[in-house]
Amino acid sequence: MLDIQTDNVVPSPKSQHPSAPKNARFTPEVRKGLLGLGLGNALEWYDWMVFGLLSAFIGPNFFPNTDPLSATLNALAVFAVGFAFRPLGGILLGTLADRIGRRRVMLLSIMLMAGTTLIIAITPSYATIGPAAGIILLLCRVLQGISTGIEAPLSTSHAVELAPEGREGYVAGIMSFYVNIGILMASLVSFLCSLVIGGTAMGEWGWRVPFIIGALFGFVVLYLRRSLPETLKQEDMASNTPRAVWKGVGKHWLSVLAIIFVVGAAQAYNYAWNVGLPSAARSGFKEDPTAVFALTTILGVILVVGSWVIGKLADGKAMSTWFLVTRILAIPAVFLMLLYVQPGIGGFAAVLLGGSIVLVLNMTLYNVVSSSLMPKNIRGTGVALGYGIGVALFGGTASYLLVWFQSLNLSWIFPVYVAVLSILSIVFYIAARRSNGIFVGK
């Protein structure tokens, strides 16, 4: 049950030691807080990626199964609808987080995610209850979109506020590490289920098992988050009326615009690699599902290890420089997908794994970079709004666009699209930094 009692605010190390050294240590309380925040991120990405990875199985169960490709596209369309509601989650829950504190909203987001994941797992198929199955699926994805509209941006902002000054690179690495643990778990659980029970059983009922696991994981995270420290002071909450919060967000509109593209470009690349390419491999090129899941699991291992390494390397370094270099590298790297234009698991493996290094570079840093663009008193709202819009416009539609363009034999359009997003993210980031400055790191 959501604890709504008034909590004692625990000042973050930044507020206690504004000039803390870059090698400042984390207290046990902060480490426990980072664990609860990180595992929540892992859950969000696990649930989100499981839906994308299993879309080829989910579609025929919740929609008319007249054509496998059409059913898969229907499932990916619902996948995109969930993203469309992320901005609403950012607006509603972000404002709430700046008004009543971070901890309570972090608890609420996990409750929504765990509950809806369980409902998806136990909902009867289209063959049993007809169109109601698709409606229930859609409503669950709407609520999950609202939940995740605040989860990733606020958990990272919360973690940055908890950590000592100068340790933003470590925070970026550890939060990305947990994100990639979630992605890896999604691929690994899907792979193991497919390996043990086979593709036929996965299509009939086995796809429900990863969702049940996700729901149980969510209730564990909910328990861990009950002891999260609060980083927003009582006086800040009292003065943060909705009008004051949105006035501040309006003043920093250029930073919000920059966050939209910083997040959007990274997520378009990410969902193309983690969802779009695997979906195209299974539905379009009829690759063996077990082999596809095995390769996405390897990709997950690369992302987990890579995020930890990059966090170590970036710890104490200028986030802005790291961001600009890694984002520039994404522009040519996204064109690797043009090498996968015909059936062949070898070609799929080369593209998927070949683009993984640049993917992990971009995915490790973008959330902390986004948090740095907004002042603390409006960070929950501003970052969540930019994040929600960026993911909804560019991340949630990426996998659908990739599969659709491939079905039309226009595969070249998608990498051009992502490259343009990457260029715009660089331009708006530099403009926002010059206009408003940065508020975390350097």
ROMARMI-783353 format. One record per residue (C-alpha): residue number from 1; x, y, z. Coordinates in Angstrom, 3 decimals, padded with zeros to 6 digits, m for minus. Each point is the difference from the previous one (the first is absolute). Example, Ala and Ser with C-alpha at 12.3 -4.5 7.8 and 13.67 -1.06 7.14 Angstrom:
<recs>
<rec i="1" east="012.300" north="m004.500" up="007.800"/>
<rec i="2" east="001.370" north="003.440" up="m000.660"/>
</recs>
This chain:
<recs>
<rec i="1" east="000.000" north="000.000" up="000.000"/>
<rec i="2" east="001.279" north="003.465" up="m000.856"/>
<rec i="3" east="001.364" north="001.717" up="003.092"/>
<rec i="4" east="m001.327" north="003.560" up="m000.043"/>
<rec i="5" east="001.127" north="001.047" up="003.448"/>
<rec i="6" east="002.125" north="003.112" up="000.386"/>
<rec i="7" east="003.629" north="m001.084" up="m000.280"/>
<rec i="8" east="003.069" north="001.525" up="001.517"/>
<rec i="9" east="002.013" north="001.506" up="m002.806"/>
<rec i="10" east="003.543" north="m001.326" up="m000.196"/>
<rec i="11" east="002.234" north="002.626" up="m001.605"/>
<rec i="12" east="002.072" north="m001.325" up="m002.847"/>
<rec i="13" east="003.800" north="m000.011" up="000.229"/>
<rec i="14" east="000.013" north="002.903" up="m002.449"/>
<rec i="15" east="m001.918" north="002.217" up="002.405"/>
<rec i="16" east="002.180" north="m001.065" up="002.916"/>
<rec i="17" east="003.319" north="000.273" up="m001.806"/>
<rec i="18" east="m000.272" north="002.349" up="m002.968"/>
<rec i="19" east="003.710" north="m000.306" up="m000.664"/>
<rec i="20" east="000.322" north="m003.744" up="000.514"/>
<rec i="21" east="003.011" north="m001.576" up="m001.742"/>
<rec i="22" east="m000.467" north="m002.047" up="m003.132"/>
<rec i="23" east="001.025" north="m003.155" up="001.869"/>
<rec i="24" east="m002.571" north="000.611" up="002.774"/>
<rec i="25" east="m001.394" north="m003.263" up="001.347"/>
<rec i="26" east="m003.620" north="m001.075" up="000.060"/>
<rec i="27" east="m001.629" north="m000.521" up="003.407"/>
<rec i="28" east="m001.843" north="m003.292" up="000.670"/>
<rec i="29" east="m003.311" north="001.900" up="m000.115"/>
<rec i="30" east="000.828" north="001.445" up="m003.421"/>
<rec i="31" east="001.134" north="m003.395" up="m001.317"/>
<rec i="32" east="m003.266" north="m001.573" up="001.153"/>
<rec i="33" east="m001.898" north="002.826" up="m001.656"/>
<rec i="34" east="001.887" north="m000.517" up="m003.270"/>
<rec i="35" east="m000.837" north="m003.712" up="000.164"/>
<rec i="36" east="m003.733" north="000.678" up="000.326"/>
<rec i="37" east="000.083" north="002.596" up="m002.772"/>
<rec i="38" east="002.141" north="m002.160" up="m002.275"/>
<rec i="39" east="m002.119" north="m003.126" up="000.394"/>
<rec i="40" east="m003.090" north="002.063" up="m000.815"/>
<rec i="41" east="001.676" north="001.010" up="m003.249"/>
<rec i="42" east="000.841" north="m003.632" up="m000.634"/>
<rec i="43" east="m003.652" north="m000.947" up="000.478"/>
<rec i="44" east="m001.224" north="002.729" up="m002.346"/>
<rec i="45" east="002.313" north="m001.096" up="m002.776"/>
<rec i="46" east="m000.632" north="m003.691" up="000.620"/>
<rec i="47" east="m003.765" north="000.448" up="m000.354"/>
<rec i="48" east="000.332" north="002.340" up="m002.944"/>
<rec i="49" east="002.497" north="m002.172" up="m001.902"/>
<rec i="50" east="m001.879" north="m003.248" up="000.670"/>
<rec i="51" east="m003.046" north="001.477" up="m001.701"/>
<rec i="52" east="002.067" north="001.036" up="m003.021"/>
<rec i="53" east="001.949" north="m003.250" up="m000.231"/>
<rec i="54" east="m003.150" north="m002.130" up="000.277"/>
<rec i="55" east="m002.150" north="002.169" up="m002.272"/>
<rec i="56" east="000.000" north="m002.711" up="m002.673"/>
<rec i="57" east="m001.698" north="m002.290" up="002.579"/>
<rec i="58" east="m002.133" north="002.628" up="001.740"/>
<rec i="59" east="m001.600" north="001.318" up="m003.203"/>
<rec i="60" east="m001.741" north="m003.237" up="m001.040"/>
<rec i="61" east="m001.251" north="m000.521" up="003.580"/>
<rec i="62" east="m001.616" north="003.408" up="000.428"/>
<rec i="63" east="m001.034" north="000.813" up="m003.594"/>
<rec i="64" east="m001.539" north="m001.921" up="m002.951"/>
<rec i="65" east="002.620" north="m002.447" up="m001.235"/>
<rec i="66" east="m000.698" north="000.234" up="m003.733"/>
<rec i="67" east="003.582" north="000.950" up="m000.907"/>
<rec i="68" east="003.052" north="m000.331" up="002.316"/>
<rec i="69" east="001.638" north="003.210" up="m001.253"/>
<rec i="70" east="m003.206" north="002.030" up="000.456"/>
<rec i="71" east="m000.509" north="m001.390" up="003.505"/>
<rec i="72" east="003.594" north="000.886" up="000.887"/>
<rec i="73" east="m000.446" north="003.532" up="m001.340"/>
<rec i="74" east="m003.177" north="000.309" up="002.098"/>
<rec i="75" east="001.971" north="m000.961" up="003.108"/>
<rec i="76" east="002.791" north="002.456" up="m000.892"/>
<rec i="77" east="m002.630" north="002.695" up="m000.531"/>
<rec i="78" east="m001.240" north="m000.599" up="003.566"/>
<rec i="79" east="003.661" north="000.070" up="001.046"/>
<rec i="80" east="000.214" north="003.489" up="m001.552"/>
<rec i="81" east="m003.268" north="001.142" up="001.644"/>
<rec i="82" east="001.557" north="m000.629" up="003.399"/>
<rec i="83" east="002.762" north="002.414" up="m000.953"/>
<rec i="84" east="m002.544" north="002.611" up="m001.063"/>
<rec i="85" east="m001.212" north="000.236" up="003.606"/>
<rec i="86" east="003.467" north="000.529" up="001.455"/>
<rec i="87" east="m000.231" north="003.804" up="m000.342"/>
<rec i="88" east="m003.242" north="m000.097" up="002.012"/>
<rec i="89" east="001.798" north="m001.980" up="002.681"/>
<rec i="90" east="002.783" north="002.576" up="m000.034"/>
<rec i="91" east="m002.462" north="002.876" up="000.362"/>
<rec i="92" east="m002.136" north="m001.567" up="002.744"/>
<rec i="93" east="002.551" north="m001.923" up="002.027"/>
<rec i="94" east="002.902" north="002.367" up="m000.665"/>
<rec i="95" east="m001.934" north="002.932" up="001.419"/>
<rec i="96" east="m001.017" north="m002.208" up="002.926"/>
<rec i="97" east="003.645" north="m000.976" up="000.624"/>
<rec i="98" east="001.041" north="003.663" up="000.190"/>
<rec i="99" east="m002.972" north="000.690" up="002.269"/>
<rec i="100" east="m000.091" north="m002.912" up="002.500"/>
<rec i="101" east="003.464" north="m001.524" up="m000.443"/>
<rec i="102" east="001.818" north="m002.651" up="m001.980"/>
<rec i="103" east="m000.521" north="m003.041" up="002.236"/>
<rec i="104" east="m003.791" north="m000.240" up="m000.139"/>
<rec i="105" east="m000.120" north="000.331" up="m003.770"/>
<rec i="106" east="002.716" north="m002.649" up="m000.350"/>
<rec i="107" east="m002.212" north="m002.376" up="001.994"/>
<rec i="108" east="m003.083" north="000.815" up="m002.076"/>
<rec i="109" east="001.763" north="m000.630" up="m003.320"/>
<rec i="110" east="001.086" north="m003.485" up="001.072"/>
<rec i="111" east="m003.507" north="m000.857" up="001.238"/>
<rec i="112" east="m001.473" north="000.911" up="m003.385"/>
<rec i="113" east="002.611" north="m001.950" up="m001.955"/>
<rec i="114" east="m000.171" north="m003.194" up="002.088"/>
<rec i="115" east="m003.803" north="m000.044" up="000.092"/>
<rec i="116" east="m000.541" north="000.490" up="m003.734"/>
<rec i="117" east="002.693" north="m002.545" up="m000.877"/>
<rec i="118" east="m001.874" north="m002.591" up="002.056"/>
<rec i="119" east="m003.291" north="000.863" up="m001.734"/>
<rec i="120" east="001.592" north="m000.476" up="m003.453"/>
<rec i="121" east="001.357" north="m003.375" up="001.126"/>
<rec i="122" east="m003.413" north="m001.361" up="001.026"/>
<rec i="123" east="m002.296" north="001.637" up="m002.597"/>
<rec i="124" east="m001.783" north="m002.602" up="m002.199"/>
<rec i="125" east="000.752" north="000.002" up="m003.732"/>
<rec i="126" east="m002.034" north="001.417" up="m002.898"/>
<rec i="127" east="m001.277" north="m003.500" up="m000.747"/>
<rec i="128" east="m001.540" north="m000.115" up="003.496"/>
<rec i="129" east="m001.395" north="003.490" up="000.648"/>
<rec i="130" east="000.185" north="001.643" up="m003.434"/>
<rec i="131" east="000.832" north="003.717" up="m000.410"/>
<rec i="132" east="m000.005" north="000.487" up="003.793"/>
<rec i="133" east="003.461" north="m001.602" up="000.047"/>
<rec i="134" east="001.476" north="002.736" up="m002.165"/>
<rec i="135" east="m001.798" north="002.704" up="002.002"/>
<rec i="136" east="001.393" north="m001.303" up="003.315"/>
<rec i="137" east="003.481" north="m000.167" up="m001.539"/>
<rec i="138" east="m000.313" north="003.566" up="m001.253"/>
<rec i="139" east="m001.178" north="001.349" up="003.370"/>
<rec i="140" east="002.868" north="m001.738" up="001.793"/>
<rec i="141" east="002.489" north="001.507" up="m002.419"/>
<rec i="142" east="m001.513" north="003.458" up="000.563"/>
<rec i="143" east="000.510" north="m000.332" up="003.767"/>
<rec i="144" east="003.501" north="m001.363" up="m000.539"/>
<rec i="145" east="000.740" north="002.955" up="m002.259"/>
<rec i="146" east="m001.084" north="002.391" up="002.762"/>
<rec i="147" east="002.134" north="m001.899" up="002.514"/>
<rec i="148" east="003.131" north="m000.122" up="m002.109"/>
<rec i="149" east="m000.466" north="003.642" up="m000.951"/>
<rec i="150" east="001.424" north="000.793" up="003.438"/>
<rec i="151" east="001.996" north="m003.125" up="000.955"/>
<rec i="152" east="003.187" north="000.388" up="m002.056"/>
<rec i="153" east="000.405" north="003.802" up="000.130"/>
<rec i="154" east="m000.912" north="000.408" up="003.668"/>
<rec i="155" east="001.961" north="m003.017" up="001.242"/>
<rec i="156" east="003.132" north="001.333" up="m001.704"/>
<rec i="157" east="m000.615" north="003.522" up="001.314"/>
<rec i="158" east="m000.587" north="m001.459" up="003.467"/>
<rec i="159" east="003.241" north="m001.980" up="m000.241"/>
<rec i="160" east="001.967" north="003.063" up="m001.141"/>
<rec i="161" east="m001.374" north="001.978" up="002.952"/>
<rec i="162" east="000.970" north="m002.766" up="002.438"/>
<rec i="163" east="003.564" north="m000.405" up="m001.288"/>
<rec i="164" east="002.985" north="002.101" up="001.115"/>
<rec i="165" east="001.159" north="002.856" up="m002.217"/>
<rec i="166" east="002.241" north="m001.136" up="m002.839"/>
<rec i="167" east="m001.324" north="m003.593" up="m000.104"/>
<rec i="168" east="m002.503" north="000.579" up="m002.828"/>
<rec i="169" east="001.934" north="m002.305" up="m002.325"/>
<rec i="170" east="m000.292" north="m002.820" up="002.522"/>
<rec i="171" east="m003.728" north="000.655" up="000.358"/>
<rec i="172" east="m000.397" north="m000.084" up="m003.789"/>
<rec i="173" east="001.818" north="m003.326" up="m000.134"/>
<rec i="174" east="m001.819" north="m001.652" up="002.904"/>
<rec i="175" east="m003.475" north="001.081" up="m001.103"/>
<rec i="176" east="000.719" north="m001.097" up="m003.567"/>
<rec i="177" east="001.386" north="m003.255" up="001.409"/>
<rec i="178" east="m003.353" north="m000.733" up="001.624"/>
<rec i="179" east="m001.872" north="001.021" up="m003.168"/>
<rec i="180" east="002.078" north="m002.480" up="m001.966"/>
<rec i="181" east="m000.518" north="m002.672" up="002.655"/>
<rec i="182" east="m003.714" north="000.407" up="m000.748"/>
<rec i="183" east="000.602" north="m000.262" up="m003.736"/>
<rec i="184" east="002.225" north="m003.054" up="000.495"/>
<rec i="185" east="m002.575" north="m001.656" up="002.259"/>
<rec i="186" east="m002.690" north="000.547" up="m002.637"/>
<rec i="187" east="002.109" north="m001.655" up="m002.698"/>
<rec i="188" east="001.275" north="m002.766" up="002.273"/>
<rec i="189" east="m003.405" north="m000.926" up="001.406"/>
<rec i="190" east="m001.537" north="000.027" up="m003.505"/>
<rec i="191" east="002.869" north="m002.110" up="m001.338"/>
<rec i="192" east="m000.191" north="m002.553" up="002.826"/>
<rec i="193" east="m003.775" north="m000.311" up="m000.287"/>
<rec i="194" east="000.257" north="m000.521" up="m003.763"/>
<rec i="195" east="002.836" north="m002.492" up="000.444"/>
<rec i="196" east="m001.802" north="m002.049" up="002.657"/>
<rec i="197" east="m003.550" north="m000.118" up="m001.366"/>
<rec i="198" east="000.548" north="000.732" up="m003.719"/>
<rec i="199" east="m001.339" north="002.598" up="m002.411"/>
<rec i="200" east="m003.481" north="m001.536" up="m000.328"/>
<rec i="201" east="m000.666" north="000.018" up="003.740"/>
<rec i="202" east="001.419" north="003.535" up="000.244"/>
<rec i="203" east="m002.611" north="001.158" up="m002.475"/>
<rec i="204" east="m002.837" north="m001.750" up="001.824"/>
<rec i="205" east="000.709" north="000.712" up="003.694"/>
<rec i="206" east="003.735" north="000.208" up="000.717"/>
<rec i="207" east="000.203" north="003.736" up="m000.726"/>
<rec i="208" east="m001.950" north="000.568" up="003.248"/>
<rec i="209" east="002.817" north="m001.378" up="002.183"/>
<rec i="210" east="002.378" north="002.983" up="m000.458"/>
<rec i="211" east="m002.865" north="002.356" up="000.940"/>
<rec i="212" east="m000.735" north="m001.916" up="003.202"/>
<rec i="213" east="003.682" north="000.169" up="000.912"/>
<rec i="214" east="m000.049" north="003.759" up="m000.632"/>
<rec i="215" east="m003.008" north="000.500" up="002.270"/>
<rec i="216" east="001.647" north="m001.913" up="002.860"/>
<rec i="217" east="003.201" north="001.993" up="m000.497"/>
<rec i="218" east="m002.044" north="003.202" up="000.249"/>
<rec i="219" east="m001.342" north="m000.822" up="003.451"/>
<rec i="220" east="003.557" north="m000.663" up="001.221"/>
<rec i="221" east="001.079" north="003.438" up="m001.268"/>
<rec i="222" east="m003.006" north="001.587" up="001.686"/>
<rec i="223" east="001.157" north="m001.420" up="003.327"/>
<rec i="224" east="003.571" north="001.290" up="m000.508"/>
<rec i="225" east="m001.180" north="003.496" up="m000.913"/>
<rec i="226" east="m001.883" north="000.508" up="003.253"/>
<rec i="227" east="003.260" north="001.187" up="001.612"/>
<rec i="228" east="001.067" north="002.410" up="m002.759"/>
<rec i="229" east="001.454" north="003.284" up="001.371"/>
<rec i="230" east="m001.790" north="003.200" up="m001.035"/>
<rec i="231" east="002.242" north="002.625" up="m001.674"/>
<rec i="232" east="m002.465" north="002.872" up="m000.319"/>
<rec i="233" east="m000.208" north="002.167" up="003.138"/>
<rec i="234" east="m003.332" north="000.755" up="001.649"/>
<rec i="235" east="000.362" north="003.728" up="m000.698"/>
<rec i="236" east="000.615" north="m000.723" up="m003.683"/>
<rec i="237" east="m003.140" north="m002.135" up="m000.175"/>
<rec i="238" east="m002.030" north="002.718" up="001.719"/>
<rec i="239" east="001.080" north="002.675" up="m002.489"/>
<rec i="240" east="m000.299" north="m002.263" up="m003.057"/>
<rec i="241" east="m003.602" north="000.719" up="m000.940"/>
<rec i="242" east="m001.010" north="m001.355" up="m003.409"/>
<rec i="243" east="m000.024" north="003.550" up="m001.347"/>
<rec i="244" east="003.527" north="000.678" up="001.286"/>
<rec i="245" east="001.277" north="m003.297" up="m001.407"/>
<rec i="246" east="m001.419" north="000.593" up="m003.469"/>
<rec i="247" east="001.189" north="003.602" up="m000.029"/>
<rec i="248" east="003.516" north="m001.321" up="000.594"/>
<rec i="249" east="m000.388" north="m002.648" up="m002.705"/>
<rec i="250" east="m001.183" north="002.668" up="m002.447"/>
<rec i="251" east="003.056" north="002.097" up="000.796"/>
<rec i="252" east="002.196" north="m002.986" up="m000.903"/>
<rec i="253" east="m001.929" north="m000.995" up="m003.145"/>
<rec i="254" east="003.191" north="m000.303" up="m002.048"/>
<rec i="255" east="001.343" north="m002.545" up="002.491"/>
<rec i="256" east="m003.226" north="m002.007" up="m000.316"/>
<rec i="257" east="000.370" north="000.060" up="m003.791"/>
<rec i="258" east="003.586" north="m001.197" up="000.311"/>
<rec i="259" east="m001.051" north="m002.843" up="002.322"/>
<rec i="260" east="m002.639" north="m001.106" up="m002.522"/>
<rec i="261" east="002.663" north="m000.559" up="m002.664"/>
<rec i="262" east="002.752" north="m001.222" up="002.356"/>
<rec i="263" east="m002.385" north="m002.715" up="001.166"/>
<rec i="264" east="m001.800" north="m000.544" up="m003.313"/>
<rec i="265" east="003.093" north="m000.700" up="m002.090"/>
<rec i="266" east="001.444" north="m002.419" up="002.564"/>
<rec i="267" east="m003.296" north="m001.835" up="000.373"/>
<rec i="268" east="m000.612" north="m000.252" up="m003.741"/>
<rec i="269" east="003.403" north="m001.679" up="m000.353"/>
<rec i="270" east="m000.654" north="m002.166" up="003.059"/>
<rec i="271" east="m003.425" north="m001.286" up="m001.009"/>
<rec i="272" east="001.166" north="m000.609" up="m003.544"/>
<rec i="273" east="002.718" north="m002.304" up="001.344"/>
<rec i="274" east="m001.816" north="m001.614" up="002.926"/>
<rec i="275" east="m003.509" north="m000.329" up="m001.456"/>
<rec i="276" east="m000.206" north="000.993" up="m003.682"/>
<rec i="277" east="002.804" north="m002.173" up="m001.382"/>
<rec i="278" east="m001.028" north="m003.114" up="001.992"/>
<rec i="279" east="m003.654" north="000.497" up="m001.049"/>
<rec i="280" east="001.035" north="000.390" up="m003.641"/>
<rec i="281" east="002.167" north="m003.106" up="000.279"/>
<rec i="282" east="m002.838" north="m002.155" up="001.347"/>
<rec i="283" east="m003.003" north="001.410" up="m001.889"/>
<rec i="284" east="001.524" north="001.285" up="m003.233"/>
<rec i="285" east="002.943" north="m002.350" up="m000.605"/>
<rec i="286" east="m001.387" north="m003.041" up="001.902"/>
<rec i="287" east="003.164" north="m000.555" up="002.028"/>
<rec i="288" east="m000.034" north="m002.675" up="002.707"/>
<rec i="289" east="m001.452" north="001.627" up="003.179"/>
<rec i="290" east="002.382" north="m001.836" up="002.332"/>
<rec i="291" east="003.040" north="001.201" up="m001.976"/>
<rec i="292" east="m001.348" north="003.565" up="m000.025"/>
<rec i="293" east="m000.571" north="m000.053" up="003.774"/>
<rec i="294" east="003.512" north="m001.408" up="000.507"/>
<rec i="295" east="001.528" north="002.916" up="m001.915"/>
<rec i="296" east="m002.101" north="002.610" up="001.801"/>
<rec i="297" east="001.198" north="m001.575" up="003.245"/>
<rec i="298" east="003.611" north="000.462" up="m001.113"/>
<rec i="299" east="m000.838" north="003.612" up="m000.838"/>
<rec i="300" east="m001.380" north="000.373" up="003.519"/>
<rec i="301" east="003.265" north="m001.290" up="001.497"/>
<rec i="302" east="001.966" north="002.544" up="m002.058"/>
<rec i="303" east="m002.258" north="002.806" up="001.215"/>
<rec i="304" east="000.272" north="m001.057" up="003.659"/>
<rec i="305" east="003.787" north="m000.256" up="m000.005"/>
<rec i="306" east="000.454" north="003.033" up="m002.239"/>
<rec i="307" east="m002.125" north="002.302" up="002.153"/>
<rec i="308" east="002.022" north="m000.911" up="003.097"/>
<rec i="309" east="003.302" north="000.627" up="m001.834"/>
<rec i="310" east="m001.155" north="003.316" up="m001.484"/>
<rec i="311" east="m001.281" north="001.157" up="003.389"/>
<rec i="312" east="003.457" north="m000.659" up="001.461"/>
<rec i="313" east="001.740" north="001.808" up="m002.849"/>
<rec i="314" east="m002.351" north="003.011" up="000.123"/>
<rec i="315" east="000.037" north="000.314" up="003.811"/>
<rec i="316" east="001.316" north="003.469" up="000.849"/>
<rec i="317" east="000.200" north="000.996" up="m003.675"/>
<rec i="318" east="m001.968" north="002.655" up="m001.891"/>
<rec i="319" east="m003.338" north="m001.539" up="m001.022"/>
<rec i="320" east="m000.488" north="002.538" up="m002.789"/>
<rec i="321" east="003.160" north="m001.083" up="m001.824"/>
<rec i="322" east="m000.845" north="m003.673" up="000.350"/>
<rec i="323" east="m003.510" north="000.624" up="m001.264"/>
<rec i="324" east="001.080" north="001.929" up="m003.101"/>
<rec i="325" east="002.622" north="m002.579" up="m001.011"/>
<rec i="326" east="m002.293" north="m003.000" up="000.462"/>
<rec i="327" east="m002.897" north="001.678" up="m001.798"/>
<rec i="328" east="002.199" north="000.851" up="m002.994"/>
<rec i="329" east="001.046" north="m003.663" up="m000.206"/>
<rec i="330" east="m003.670" north="m001.039" up="m000.177"/>
<rec i="331" east="m000.500" north="001.785" up="m003.317"/>
<rec i="332" east="002.027" north="m002.410" up="m002.186"/>
<rec i="333" east="m000.581" north="m003.049" up="002.249"/>
<rec i="334" east="m003.760" north="m000.117" up="m000.580"/>
<rec i="335" east="000.573" north="m000.698" up="m003.715"/>
<rec i="336" east="001.297" north="m003.474" up="000.916"/>
<rec i="337" east="m003.590" north="m001.230" up="m000.092"/>
<rec i="338" east="000.026" north="000.305" up="m003.793"/>
<rec i="339" east="002.228" north="m003.101" up="m000.064"/>
<rec i="340" east="m002.963" north="m002.128" up="001.148"/>
<rec i="341" east="m002.272" north="m000.032" up="m003.035"/>
<rec i="342" east="m000.569" north="m003.710" up="m000.565"/>
<rec i="343" east="m000.528" north="m003.145" up="002.094"/>
<rec i="344" east="003.078" north="m001.378" up="001.735"/>
<rec i="345" east="000.737" north="m000.253" up="003.706"/>
<rec i="346" east="003.651" north="000.894" up="m000.635"/>
<rec i="347" east="m000.934" north="003.334" up="m001.537"/>
<rec i="348" east="m002.369" north="000.717" up="002.852"/>
<rec i="349" east="002.712" north="m000.801" up="002.560"/>
<rec i="350" east="002.556" north="002.224" up="m001.743"/>
<rec i="351" east="m002.333" north="003.013" up="m000.021"/>
<rec i="352" east="m001.418" north="m000.515" up="003.488"/>
<rec i="353" east="003.357" north="m000.447" up="001.704"/>
<rec i="354" east="001.951" north="002.353" up="m002.286"/>
<rec i="355" east="m002.100" north="002.979" up="001.086"/>
<rec i="356" east="000.016" north="m000.953" up="003.669"/>
<rec i="357" east="003.083" north="001.999" up="001.071"/>
<rec i="358" east="m001.344" north="003.341" up="m001.214"/>
<rec i="359" east="m003.407" north="m000.942" up="001.415"/>
<rec i="360" east="001.371" north="m000.529" up="003.514"/>
<rec i="361" east="002.008" north="003.240" up="m000.191"/>
<rec i="362" east="m003.169" north="001.972" up="m000.724"/>
<rec i="363" east="m002.327" north="m001.841" up="002.352"/>
<rec i="364" east="002.306" north="000.338" up="003.018"/>
<rec i="365" east="000.130" north="003.797" up="000.067"/>
<rec i="366" east="m003.168" north="001.497" up="m001.430"/>
<rec i="367" east="m002.120" north="000.015" up="003.192"/>
<rec i="368" east="002.628" north="001.736" up="002.150"/>
<rec i="369" east="000.655" north="002.460" up="m002.833"/>
<rec i="370" east="m003.742" north="000.723" up="m000.094"/>
<rec i="371" east="m000.131" north="000.513" up="003.780"/>
<rec i="372" east="002.884" north="002.477" up="m000.223"/>
<rec i="373" east="m002.067" north="002.349" up="m002.158"/>
<rec i="374" east="m002.659" north="000.773" up="002.644"/>
<rec i="375" east="000.282" north="001.649" up="003.470"/>
<rec i="376" east="m000.863" north="m002.208" up="002.973"/>
<rec i="377" east="m003.283" north="001.644" up="001.036"/>
<rec i="378" east="m001.633" north="m000.715" up="m003.383"/>
<rec i="379" east="002.116" north="m002.962" up="m001.075"/>
<rec i="380" east="m002.701" north="m002.609" up="000.532"/>
<rec i="381" east="m002.429" north="001.788" up="m002.311"/>
<rec i="382" east="002.413" north="001.386" up="m002.576"/>
<rec i="383" east="002.029" north="m003.150" up="m000.557"/>
<rec i="384" east="m003.060" north="m002.285" up="000.057"/>
<rec i="385" east="m001.812" north="002.191" up="m002.530"/>
<rec i="386" east="002.935" north="000.058" up="m002.404"/>
<rec i="387" east="000.679" north="m003.688" up="000.528"/>
<rec i="388" east="m003.638" north="m000.977" up="m000.528"/>
<rec i="389" east="m000.371" north="001.977" up="m003.213"/>
<rec i="390" east="003.349" north="m001.214" up="m001.354"/>
<rec i="391" east="m000.748" north="m003.651" up="000.667"/>
<rec i="392" east="m003.594" north="000.269" up="m001.251"/>
<rec i="393" east="000.877" north="001.725" up="m003.263"/>
<rec i="394" east="003.227" north="m001.781" up="m000.876"/>
<rec i="395" east="000.559" north="m003.032" up="002.243"/>
<rec i="396" east="m003.422" north="m001.601" up="000.092"/>
<rec i="397" east="m000.473" north="000.228" up="m003.754"/>
<rec i="398" east="003.512" north="m001.188" up="m000.929"/>
<rec i="399" east="m000.623" north="m003.751" up="m000.061"/>
<rec i="400" east="m003.262" north="000.421" up="m001.936"/>
<rec i="401" east="001.639" north="002.296" up="m002.572"/>
<rec i="402" east="002.962" north="m002.324" up="m000.481"/>
<rec i="403" east="m002.185" north="m003.059" up="m000.646"/>
<rec i="404" east="m002.385" north="002.023" up="m002.192"/>
<rec i="405" east="002.765" north="001.517" up="m002.155"/>
<rec i="406" east="001.537" north="m003.444" up="m000.452"/>
<rec i="407" east="m003.364" north="m001.402" up="m001.111"/>
<rec i="408" east="m000.114" north="002.752" up="m002.657"/>
<rec i="409" east="003.623" north="m000.643" up="m001.080"/>
<rec i="410" east="000.945" north="003.489" up="001.186"/>
<rec i="411" east="002.440" north="m001.013" up="002.719"/>
<rec i="412" east="002.357" north="002.934" up="m000.698"/>
<rec i="413" east="m002.502" north="002.575" up="001.317"/>
<rec i="414" east="000.231" north="m001.047" up="003.641"/>
<rec i="415" east="003.763" north="000.520" up="000.560"/>
<rec i="416" east="m000.222" north="003.388" up="m001.724"/>
<rec i="417" east="m002.813" north="000.885" up="002.398"/>
<rec i="418" east="002.022" north="m000.993" up="003.098"/>
<rec i="419" east="003.102" north="001.825" up="m001.280"/>
<rec i="420" east="m002.020" north="003.214" up="m000.374"/>
<rec i="421" east="m001.350" north="m000.391" up="003.545"/>
<rec i="422" east="003.573" north="m000.395" up="001.284"/>
<rec i="423" east="001.147" north="003.157" up="m001.756"/>
<rec i="424" east="m002.946" north="001.990" up="001.374"/>
<rec i="425" east="000.706" north="m001.266" up="003.531"/>
<rec i="426" east="003.544" north="001.401" up="m000.213"/>
<rec i="427" east="m001.200" north="003.369" up="m001.316"/>
<rec i="428" east="m002.721" north="000.471" up="002.648"/>
<rec i="429" east="002.224" north="m001.207" up="002.838"/>
<rec i="430" east="002.681" north="002.563" up="m000.828"/>
<rec i="431" east="m002.640" north="002.731" up="m000.360"/>
<rec i="432" east="m001.629" north="m000.860" up="003.359"/>
<rec i="433" east="003.329" north="m000.117" up="001.790"/>
<rec i="434" east="000.976" north="003.415" up="m001.320"/>
<rec i="435" east="m003.393" north="001.511" up="000.819"/>
<rec i="436" east="m000.826" north="m001.539" up="003.393"/>
<rec i="437" east="003.200" north="m001.692" up="001.166"/>
<rec i="438" east="000.165" north="m003.422" up="001.659"/>
<rec i="439" east="m000.895" north="m000.867" up="003.571"/>
<rec i="440" east="001.749" north="m003.356" up="000.549"/>
<rec i="441" east="003.664" north="m000.733" up="m000.735"/>
<rec i="442" east="001.765" north="001.998" up="m002.674"/>
</recs>
